[in-house]
Amino acid sequence: MDAVFMALADATRRGMIHRLSEGPATIGELGRPFAISKPAVTKHVKMLERAGLVTRRKDGRVHHCKLNAKPMKEAEDWIEKHRKFWEGSLDRLASLLDEPERE
């Protein structure tokens, strides 16, 4: 899960994930909106692959990428579990702070 959070920590990679959420794309298509070199695009895609967020299929010289959302769902589940815990803890603290002072 660390690899997923690390991959999503970068705005360029999040943009690539957003593009792939609309459907498969080539590496060139993924890099087009960003002012970065082709080797930089490839590095970003490799990081997404290592995190399990992207699968790549090679067709000659063209690399086709596809989103695999399962690792993001696992990260979402982890975040949701901890969100519920912290919201409950903060709600209990707020209740304690709202009580009138006891002597």
Phi, psi and omega in degrees: 000331177302320181295325178294312180296322178295318179295321182280353181288344184257132182298324179296315180293324176297322176297320178295318178298317179300315179299317181290338177293342178272348179141169181302155180209157174279166177299321178299318178295323179294324183276342186307316183287351186251144179273064179226161182286163177299319177298326178292320177299315180299319178298317179297316180296320179298321179294320176296323177295314180300328179280353180081010183276340184225140169247147183234137177237131182263129177233090187068240179265356183262130178255122180258130182247147181222141180284138170242103187279352184303314179298328177290325177296319178296319177294319178299317179299318179296315179298316181299318179301314182285329177298315180299317179299309184291323176297318177297317180296317180291325176296318178295319178297316179299321178297317179296320181288333180279343179294144176296151181299136176264145180263000000 
